[in-house]
Amino acid sequence: MCWMALIPAAIAIGGSLLQAKGQTEDASYQAGLMKQNADFKNRTADETINAGDTAADWQRVKAGQAIGTQRSVQAANGIDVNSGSSAQLQEDTAMLGELDALTIQNNAAREAYGYRVQAQQDISNAGQTVRNGKTAATGSILGGLGKAFGSYAGGK
């Protein structure tokens, strides 16, 4: 008759072990998703930098085109394009074009930094999720053992 008192205890222990297994598997799955999201964000950061570099290069091309247009208009009007205010205007255009290009790259770098920070947060959260899953699993096992003991002690 003593073995019959063990049935509820065995069921409680079995249930808590299954619950613990589910909790750790769920935590591992969630952590995997977070790590995958972190990888996507790091890739997005790289793509943002590349896009910023390309946009900056195009800005430099536009500045060069603007200088070419300035030189042609000035030359068509009989102005010496290599000296005086004409040359100064071209230098200013080149400087502002480069400033715009650097601003584009800086903005891309800041955006990429944001993605990298988010990726790092996802990685940290993934680790915490796994730890939380293990803690919950341990709690389930201990709770099941407590119920099992209570069932066994109450059955005697």
Phi and psi in degrees as GROMACS dihedral restraints (atoms count N, CA, C in turn):
[ dihedral_restraints ]
;  ai    aj    ak    al  type     phi  dphi    fc
    3     4     5     6     1   -63.9    20    10
    4     5     6     7     1   -34.8    20    10
    6     7     8     9     1   -64.8    20    10
    7     8     9    10     1   -27.9    20    10
    9    10    11    12     1   -68.0    20    10
   10    11    12    13     1   -27.5    20    10
   12    13    14    15     1   -71.1    20    10
   13    14    15    16     1   -20.9    20    10
   15    16    17    18     1   -80.7    20    10
   16    17    18    19     1   -18.1    20    10
   18    19    20    21     1   -59.8    20    10
   19    20    21    22     1   -52.2    20    10
   21    22    23    24     1   -61.4    20    10
   22    23    24    25     1   -34.9    20    10
   24    25    26    27     1   -66.0    20    10
   25    26    27    28     1   -43.4    20    10
   27    28    29    30     1   -64.6    20    10
   28    29    30    31     1   -40.4    20    10
   30    31    32    33     1   -63.3    20    10
   31    32    33    34     1   -42.7    20    10
   33    34    35    36     1   -62.6    20    10
   34    35    36    37     1   -43.8    20    10
   36    37    38    39     1   -66.4    20    10
   37    38    39    40     1   -45.2    20    10
   39    40    41    42     1   -60.4    20    10
   40    41    42    43     1   -44.5    20    10
   42    43    44    45     1   -62.0    20    10
   43    44    45    46     1   -41.6    20    10
   45    46    47    48     1   -68.9    20    10
   46    47    48    49     1   -34.9    20    10
   48    49    50    51     1   -66.9    20    10
   49    50    51    52     1   -41.6    20    10
   51    52    53    54     1   -64.3    20    10
   52    53    54    55     1   -41.5    20    10
   54    55    56    57     1   -63.1    20    10
   55    56    57    58     1   -42.6    20    10
   57    58    59    60     1   -62.9    20    10
   58    59    60    61     1   -42.6    20    10
   60    61    62    63     1   -61.0    20    10
   61    62    63    64     1   -44.8    20    10
   63    64    65    66     1   -61.3    20    10
   64    65    66    67     1   -40.1    20    10
   66    67    68    69     1   -65.9    20    10
   67    68    69    70     1   -42.8    20    10
   69    70    71    72     1   -70.0    20    10
   70    71    72    73     1   -37.8    20    10
   72    73    74    75     1   -65.9    20    10
   73    74    75    76     1   -41.4    20    10
   75    76    77    78     1   -63.2    20    10
   76    77    78    79     1   -43.0    20    10
   78    79    80    81     1   -63.5    20    10
   79    80    81    82     1   -41.3    20    10
   81    82    83    84     1   -64.5    20    10
   82    83    84    85     1   -40.7    20    10
   84    85    86    87     1   -63.0    20    10
   85    86    87    88     1   -48.2    20    10
   87    88    89    90     1   -60.7    20    10
   88    89    90    91     1   -41.5    20    10
   90    91    92    93     1   -63.8    20    10
   91    92    93    94     1   -39.1    20    10
   93    94    95    96     1   -61.6    20    10
   94    95    96    97     1   -41.9    20    10
   96    97    98    99     1   -63.4    20    10
   97    98    99   100     1   -40.9    20    10
   99   100   101   102     1   -64.2    20    10
  100   101   102   103     1   -40.6    20    10
  102   103   104   105     1   -66.8    20    10
  103   104   105   106     1   -37.8    20    10
  105   106   107   108     1   -64.8    20    10
  106   107   108   109     1   -42.4    20    10
  108   109   110   111     1   -61.3    20    10
  109   110   111   112     1   -39.3    20    10
  111   112   113   114     1   -61.9    20    10
  112   113   114   115     1   -41.4    20    10
  114   115   116   117     1   -62.6    20    10
  115   116   117   118     1   -43.6    20    10
  117   118   119   120     1   -61.2    20    10
  118   119   120   121     1   -40.6    20    10
  120   121   122   123     1   -67.7    20    10
  121   122   123   124     1   -37.6    20    10
  123   124   125   126     1   -65.3    20    10
  124   125   126   127     1   -39.0    20    10
  126   127   128   129     1   -65.0    20    10
  127   128   129   130     1   -41.0    20    10
  129   130   131   132     1   -62.1    20    10
  130   131   132   133     1   -38.7    20    10
  132   133   134   135     1   -61.6    20    10
  133   134   135   136     1   -44.7    20    10
  135   136   137   138     1   -61.8    20    10
  136   137   138   139     1   -43.4    20    10
  138   139   140   141     1   -65.3    20    10
  139   140   141   142     1   -35.0    20    10
  141   142   143   144     1   -64.7    20    10
  142   143   144   145     1   -42.5    20    10
  144   145   146   147     1   -62.3    20    10
  145   146   147   148     1   -45.8    20    10
  147   148   149   150     1   -62.0    20    10
  148   149   150   151     1   -42.4    20    10
  150   151   152   153     1   -64.5    20    10
  151   152   153   154     1   -38.8    20    10
  153   154   155   156     1   -63.9    20    10
  154   155   156   157     1   -41.1    20    10
  156   157   158   159     1   -63.8    20    10
  157   158   159   160     1   -41.9    20    10
  159   160   161   162     1   -64.6    20    10
  160   161   162   163     1   -45.2    20    10
  162   163   164   165     1   -63.1    20    10
  163   164   165   166     1   -37.9    20    10
  165   166   167   168     1   -65.3    20    10
  166   167   168   169     1   -40.7    20    10
  168   169   170   171     1   -61.5    20    10
  169   170   171   172     1   -42.8    20    10
  171   172   173   174     1   -64.8    20    10
  172   173   174   175     1   -35.1    20    10
  174   175   176   177     1   -63.3    20    10
  175   176   177   178     1   -39.1    20    10
  177   178   179   180     1   -65.2    20    10
  178   179   180   181     1   -38.7    20    10
  180   181   182   183     1   -62.7    20    10
  181   182   183   184     1   -45.1    20    10
  183   184   185   186     1   -60.5    20    10
  184   185   186   187     1   -41.3    20    10
  186   187   188   189     1   -63.3    20    10
  187   188   189   190     1   -41.8    20    10
  189   190   191   192     1   -62.6    20    10
  190   191   192   193     1   -39.1    20    10
  192   193   194   195     1   -65.5    20    10
  193   194   195   196     1   -40.4    20    10
  195   196   197   198     1   -62.7    20    10
  196   197   198   199     1   -40.9    20    10
  198   199   200   201     1   -64.5    20    10
  199   200   201   202     1   -41.6    20    10
  201   202   203   204     1   -60.8    20    10
  202   203   204   205     1   -42.2    20    10
  204   205   206   207     1   -64.1    20    10
  205   206   207   208     1   -43.1    20    10
  207   208   209   210     1   -59.5    20    10
  208   209   210   211     1   -45.8    20    10
  210   211   212   213     1   -62.7    20    10
  211   212   213   214     1   -42.8    20    10
  213   214   215   216     1   -66.2    20    10
  214   215   216   217     1   -42.3    20    10
  216   217   218   219     1   -64.6    20    10
  217   218   219   220     1   -43.9    20    10
  219   220   221   222     1   -65.6    20    10
  220   221   222   223     1   -42.3    20    10
  222   223   224   225     1   -65.7    20    10
  223   224   225   226     1   -37.5    20    10
  225   226   227   228     1   -64.8    20    10
  226   227   228   229     1   -24.1    20    10
  228   229   230   231     1   -96.4    20    10
  229   230   231   232     1    10.8    20    10
  231   232   233   234     1    78.7    20    10
  232   233   234   235     1    19.2    20    10
  234   235   236   237     1   -93.3    20    10
  235   236   237   238     1   139.5    20    10
  237   238   239   240     1   -71.8    20    10
  238   239   240   241     1   114.8    20    10
  240   241   242   243     1   -81.8    20    10
  241   242   243   244     1    -7.2    20    10
  243   244   245   246     1  -102.7    20    10
  244   245   246   247     1     5.8    20    10
  246   247   248   249     1  -149.7    20    10
  247   248   249   250     1   168.3    20    10
  249   250   251   252     1    64.9    20    10
  250   251   252   253     1  -147.7    20    10
  252   253   254   255     1   -66.1    20    10
  253   254   255   256     1   -26.9    20    10
  255   256   257   258     1   -64.0    20    10
  256   257   258   259     1   -47.9    20    10
  258   259   260   261     1   -65.2    20    10
  259   260   261   262     1   -39.0    20    10
  261   262   263   264     1   -63.0    20    10
  262   263   264   265     1   -41.5    20    10
  264   265   266   267     1   -60.8    20    10
  265   266   267   268     1   -41.7    20    10
  267   268   269   270     1   -66.5    20    10
  268   269   270   271     1   -40.5    20    10
  270   271   272   273     1   -63.9    20    10
  271   272   273   274     1   -41.9    20    10
  273   274   275   276     1   -63.6    20    10
  274   275   276   277     1   -41.8    20    10
  276   277   278   279     1   -62.6    20    10
  277   278   279   280     1   -42.8    20    10
  279   280   281   282     1   -63.4    20    10
  280   281   282   283     1   -43.4    20    10
  282   283   284   285     1   -63.7    20    10
  283   284   285   286     1   -45.9    20    10
  285   286   287   288     1   -67.1    20    10
  286   287   288   289     1   -35.6    20    10
  288   289   290   291     1   -62.9    20    10
  289   290   291   292     1   -42.4    20    10
  291   292   293   294     1   -67.9    20    10
  292   293   294   295     1   -38.8    20    10
  294   295   296   297     1   -60.6    20    10
  295   296   297   298     1   -43.6    20    10
  297   298   299   300     1   -61.4    20    10
  298   299   300   301     1   -42.7    20    10
  300   301   302   303     1   -62.7    20    10
  301   302   303   304     1   -43.7    20    10
  303   304   305   306     1   -66.3    20    10
  304   305   306   307     1   -35.7    20    10
  306   307   308   309     1   -64.3    20    10
  307   308   309   310     1   -41.3    20    10
  309   310   311   312     1   -61.0    20    10
  310   311   312   313     1   -46.0    20    10
  312   313   314   315     1   -65.0    20    10
  313   314   315   316     1   -39.6    20    10
  315   316   317   318     1   -63.8    20    10
  316   317   318   319     1   -43.7    20    10
  318   319   320   321     1   -62.2    20    10
  319   320   321   322     1   -40.4    20    10
  321   322   323   324     1   -64.5    20    10
  322   323   324   325     1   -40.7    20    10
  324   325   326   327     1   -64.7    20    10
  325   326   327   328     1   -39.6    20    10
  327   328   329   330     1   -65.4    20    10
  328   329   330   331     1   -42.3    20    10
  330   331   332   333     1   -63.9    20    10
  331   332   333   334     1   -43.2    20    10
  333   334   335   336     1   -62.6    20    10
  334   335   336   337     1   -39.2    20    10
  336   337   338   339     1   -59.5    20    10
  337   338   339   340     1   -41.9    20    10
  339   340   341   342     1   -59.6    20    10
  340   341   342   343     1   -42.6    20    10
  342   343   344   345     1   -64.0    20    10
  343   344   345   346     1   -40.0    20    10
  345   346   347   348     1   -67.8    20    10
  346   347   348   349     1   -37.1    20    10
  348   349   350   351     1   -64.0    20    10
  349   350   351   352     1   -44.1    20    10
  351   352   353   354     1   -61.6    20    10
  352   353   354   355     1   -39.6    20    10
  354   355   356   357     1   -62.8    20    10
  355   356   357   358     1   -43.1    20    10
  357   358   359   360     1   -64.9    20    10
  358   359   360   361     1   -37.6    20    10
  360   361   362   363     1   -64.2    20    10
  361   362   363   364     1   -39.8    20    10
  363   364   365   366     1   -62.6    20    10
  364   365   366   367     1   -40.9    20    10
  366   367   368   369     1   -64.9    20    10
  367   368   369   370     1   -42.8    20    10
  369   370   371   372     1   -63.1    20    10
  370   371   372   373     1   -43.0    20    10
  372   373   374   375     1   -64.4    20    10
  373   374   375   376     1   -35.1    20    10
  375   376   377   378     1   -62.4    20    10
  376   377   378   379     1   -44.9    20    10
  378   379   380   381     1   -62.4    20    10
  379   380   381   382     1   -41.5    20    10
  381   382   383   384     1   -67.1    20    10
  382   383   384   385     1   -36.8    20    10
  384   385   386   387     1   -62.5    20    10
  385   386   387   388     1   -41.8    20    10
  387   388   389   390     1   -63.7    20    10
  388   389   390   391     1   -44.5    20    10
  390   391   392   393     1   -62.1    20    10
  391   392   393   394     1   -42.4    20    10
  393   394   395   396     1   -62.9    20    10
  394   395   396   397     1   -39.1    20    10
  396   397   398   399     1   -62.8    20    10
  397   398   399   400     1   -41.5    20    10
  399   400   401   402     1   -66.4    20    10
  400   401   402   403     1   -39.6    20    10
  402   403   404   405     1   -64.6    20    10
  403   404   405   406     1   -44.0    20    10
  405   406   407   408     1   -63.8    20    10
  406   407   408   409     1   -38.9    20    10
  408   409   410   411     1   -64.2    20    10
  409   410   411   412     1   -42.9    20    10
  411   412   413   414     1   -61.8    20    10
  412   413   414   415     1   -42.5    20    10
  414   415   416   417     1   -62.0    20    10
  415   416   417   418     1   -39.8    20    10
  417   418   419   420     1   -64.4    20    10
  418   419   420   421     1   -42.4    20    10
  420   421   422   423     1   -64.3    20    10
  421   422   423   424     1   -46.4    20    10
  423   424   425   426     1   -63.5    20    10
  424   425   426   427     1   -40.0    20    10
  426   427   428   429     1   -63.3    20    10
  427   428   429   430     1   -40.3    20    10
  429   430   431   432     1   -65.1    20    10
  430   431   432   433     1   -39.5    20    10
  432   433   434   435     1   -64.2    20    10
  433   434   435   436     1   -39.4    20    10
  435   436   437   438     1   -63.3    20    10
  436   437   438   439     1   -42.8    20    10
  438   439   440   441     1   -65.0    20    10
  439   440   441   442     1   -40.4    20    10
  441   442   443   444     1   -62.7    20    10
  442   443   444   445     1   -44.7    20    10
  444   445   446   447     1   -62.8    20    10
  445   446   447   448     1   -42.8    20    10
  447   448   449   450     1   -62.9    20    10
  448   449   450   451     1   -40.8    20    10
  450   451   452   453     1   -65.3    20    10
  451   452   453   454     1   -42.9    20    10
  453   454   455   456     1   -68.5    20    10
  454   455   456   457     1   -44.8    20    10
  456   457   458   459     1   -66.4    20    10
  457   458   459   460     1   -36.4    20    10
  459   460   461   462     1   -73.2    20    10
  460   461   462   463     1   -24.7    20    10
  462   463   464   465     1   -83.5    20    10
  463   464   465   466     1   -15.1    20    10
